[in-house]
């Protein structure tokens, strides 16, 4: 039997190599592919309000809403914040970001603009644009935004939205060069 196996290997080396590579390739496509966490439990619209605590300890009232939708190959997070300034001014900010599955399980890249080939790609933090990504870890959906300043300093924003009875617990933190400069925690009620 040994002679036959040795003869087979010598007679068909390219076929054996091609067959082996085919098996490895198909296994790589199915066996090693990262399986995305399920966005379905987070899908919905939520509203709430909180006092944002600044670096100096002062508090600013803010209304917040977030909408999370499932997309074909990912999900969208859209949120609005309304800030009420001490001088009576009201400031609205709106954001909407599509997230696509990355090669890492439970980690999602932001698709915030289209490149010259029409593919959705993240923004470029070296051009002053935020680099955004998300992850689902257990019952928490986190969105990170990294900003790089003109002099190389940085700001990192982290939005943790954790499933809770009747809605989401929101925990927001902003760090400048590693130091926490703003935070807020509140409950967002599901609509």
Backbone torsions as a table, in degrees:
resi	resn	phi	psi	omega
1	UNK	NA	-34.8	-179.8
2	UNK	-62.2	-41.2	-178.9
3	UNK	-63.2	-39.5	-179.9
4	UNK	-66.1	-41.9	178.7
5	UNK	-64.0	-45.2	178.6
6	UNK	-61.5	-40.5	178.2
7	UNK	-64.9	-42.1	179.7
8	UNK	-61.9	-44.3	-179.7
9	UNK	-64.1	-41.2	179.5
10	UNK	-71.2	-33.0	-175.1
11	UNK	-79.4	-32.8	-174.6
12	UNK	-129.3	48.4	-174.4
13	UNK	-64.2	-39.7	-178.7
14	UNK	-68.5	-39.0	178.5
15	UNK	-64.9	-40.7	179.9
16	UNK	-66.3	-43.9	178.5
17	UNK	-62.6	-46.0	-179.5
18	UNK	-62.6	-41.8	179.1
19	UNK	-63.6	-44.6	-179.8
20	UNK	-63.3	-43.8	178.5
21	UNK	-64.6	-37.6	177.5
22	UNK	-61.7	-42.9	178.2
23	UNK	-64.7	-46.3	179.3
24	UNK	-61.9	-41.6	-179.3
25	UNK	-64.4	-44.9	-179.5
26	UNK	-68.0	-34.6	176.1
27	UNK	-66.9	-39.4	178.5
28	UNK	-62.5	-37.9	-179.5
29	UNK	-71.3	-32.0	-176.0
30	UNK	-107.2	-40.1	-173.6
31	UNK	-81.5	-31.7	-175.6
32	UNK	-101.6	-5.0	-177.0
33	UNK	-64.8	133.6	179.1
34	UNK	-68.1	135.0	177.0
35	UNK	-97.6	122.1	-177.3
36	UNK	-70.5	147.0	173.6
37	UNK	-66.8	160.8	-176.1
38	UNK	-86.8	120.4	178.0
39	UNK	-80.8	-17.9	-172.8
40	UNK	-50.2	-42.6	-179.3
41	UNK	-63.6	-21.5	-177.8
42	UNK	-90.4	-16.2	-174.2
43	UNK	-61.2	132.8	178.3
44	UNK	149.8	-178.4	177.3
45	UNK	-116.2	138.3	-174.3
46	UNK	-136.0	147.6	178.0
47	UNK	-138.1	154.0	177.5
48	UNK	-175.3	-178.0	177.0
49	UNK	-146.9	160.8	-178.2
50	UNK	-163.5	169.0	170.4
51	UNK	-103.9	120.8	179.7
52	UNK	-81.9	128.3	179.9
53	UNK	-94.5	119.9	179.6
54	UNK	-87.9	172.8	-177.9
55	UNK	-55.5	-37.0	-178.0
56	UNK	-83.7	3.2	179.1
57	UNK	90.8	-8.0	179.0
58	UNK	-72.6	156.7	-178.7
59	UNK	-120.3	140.2	178.1
60	UNK	-124.6	125.0	179.0
61	UNK	-69.1	143.3	-177.3
62	UNK	-149.0	135.8	170.7
63	UNK	-96.7	143.8	-176.9
64	UNK	-137.0	146.1	171.6
65	UNK	-143.2	150.6	177.5
66	UNK	-143.5	143.0	175.8
67	UNK	-126.4	128.8	-179.9
68	UNK	-120.4	123.6	-177.6
69	UNK	-125.8	143.8	175.8
70	UNK	-82.7	136.6	176.0
71	UNK	-114.7	172.7	-178.1
72	UNK	-54.8	-48.6	-177.4
73	UNK	-121.2	33.9	-178.9
74	UNK	165.2	-138.9	-179.0
75	UNK	-157.7	167.6	177.6
76	UNK	-122.5	138.2	172.2
77	UNK	-120.6	121.3	176.9
78	UNK	-122.1	132.2	179.3
79	UNK	-142.1	155.1	179.9
80	UNK	-131.1	138.0	172.9
81	UNK	-125.2	137.3	176.1
82	UNK	-119.1	116.4	-177.6
83	UNK	-104.2	134.9	179.4
84	UNK	-106.7	108.5	-177.7
85	UNK	-78.0	155.4	-179.5
86	UNK	-61.5	-28.7	-178.9
87	UNK	-85.9	7.7	177.0
88	UNK	96.1	-8.6	178.2
89	UNK	-70.8	149.7	176.5
90	UNK	-121.7	130.1	-177.6
91	UNK	-122.8	122.0	176.3
92	UNK	-102.7	137.1	172.6
93	UNK	-130.2	135.5	179.7
94	UNK	-126.7	139.8	-180.0
95	UNK	-138.1	146.5	176.1
96	UNK	-148.6	124.1	-176.1
97	UNK	-135.0	131.4	171.5
98	UNK	-89.5	139.3	177.5
99	UNK	-118.6	136.7	179.1
100	UNK	-117.9	149.6	178.3
101	UNK	-61.8	134.5	175.1
102	UNK	-96.5	-173.9	177.3
103	UNK	-75.5	-8.5	179.9
104	UNK	-101.5	134.2	179.1
105	UNK	-60.8	133.9	175.2
106	UNK	70.5	7.6	177.3
107	UNK	-116.7	133.7	-174.1
108	UNK	-124.3	136.5	176.7
109	UNK	-94.1	148.6	179.0
110	UNK	-81.5	138.6	176.2
111	UNK	-111.9	87.1	-169.9
112	UNK	-105.1	-12.8	175.2
113	UNK	-153.8	169.8	179.6
114	UNK	-107.4	139.0	176.7
115	UNK	-84.9	-175.1	-175.8
116	UNK	-64.8	-17.1	179.4
117	UNK	-96.5	3.4	178.8
118	UNK	84.6	6.1	179.0
119	UNK	-85.8	141.2	177.2
120	UNK	-75.1	131.7	-177.4
121	UNK	-138.1	160.2	175.7
122	UNK	-69.0	162.6	174.7
123	UNK	-74.5	168.8	-176.3
124	UNK	-104.7	108.7	-178.4
125	UNK	-65.5	-21.8	178.3
126	UNK	-75.9	-9.3	176.4
127	UNK	-104.5	14.8	179.9
128	UNK	84.9	3.7	179.0
129	UNK	-91.0	151.7	178.9
130	UNK	-75.2	142.7	171.0
131	UNK	-98.6	120.5	-171.8
132	UNK	-121.8	138.9	173.4
133	UNK	-148.8	166.2	-179.6
134	UNK	-137.6	165.1	175.4
135	UNK	-151.1	154.7	172.4
136	UNK	-118.1	119.8	179.6
137	UNK	-128.9	105.6	-176.8
138	UNK	65.8	-122.2	-179.5
139	UNK	-101.5	22.2	-179.0
140	UNK	-122.6	127.2	171.9
141	UNK	-100.6	120.5	-178.9
142	UNK	-115.7	135.4	173.3
143	UNK	-117.7	126.7	177.7
144	UNK	-109.6	142.1	173.6
145	UNK	-131.2	123.6	179.7
146	UNK	-111.8	126.6	177.8
147	UNK	-117.5	133.5	176.9
148	UNK	-112.6	122.4	-177.6
149	UNK	-77.0	172.5	-179.4
150	UNK	-57.2	-35.0	-176.4
151	UNK	-95.9	6.0	178.7
152	UNK	94.5	-3.5	174.8
153	UNK	-71.3	169.3	-175.1
154	UNK	-141.7	160.1	173.2
155	UNK	-132.1	134.2	177.7
156	UNK	-122.2	126.0	175.1
157	UNK	-110.0	139.0	-179.0
158	UNK	-132.0	121.1	176.6
159	UNK	-110.5	110.4	174.1
160	UNK	-100.3	121.7	176.3
161	UNK	-117.5	108.6	-173.9
162	UNK	-107.7	132.1	178.5
163	UNK	-59.1	133.8	177.9
164	UNK	-142.7	161.3	179.7
165	UNK	-60.1	120.3	178.6
166	UNK	84.2	3.4	179.4
167	UNK	166.5	-141.2	-177.4
168	UNK	-131.5	141.0	167.5
169	UNK	-90.3	123.0	179.6
170	UNK	-103.0	131.0	173.2
171	UNK	-128.7	117.0	-179.5
172	UNK	-116.0	136.9	174.7
173	UNK	-138.2	142.5	173.5
174	UNK	-123.1	131.0	179.7
175	UNK	-118.5	133.2	173.7
176	UNK	-114.5	117.0	-177.6
177	UNK	50.0	41.3	175.1
178	UNK	87.6	-4.9	-178.7
179	UNK	-107.0	128.8	-179.7
180	UNK	-66.3	125.5	-178.5
181	UNK	-114.9	-13.4	179.7
182	UNK	-161.2	146.7	176.4
183	UNK	-154.5	156.9	175.1
184	UNK	-154.6	144.0	173.4
185	UNK	-134.6	133.5	179.7
186	UNK	-159.8	171.9	175.7
187	UNK	-105.4	132.3	175.4
188	UNK	-108.4	119.3	-176.9
189	UNK	-81.3	135.0	178.4
190	UNK	-72.7	134.5	-178.8
191	UNK	-92.4	NA	NA
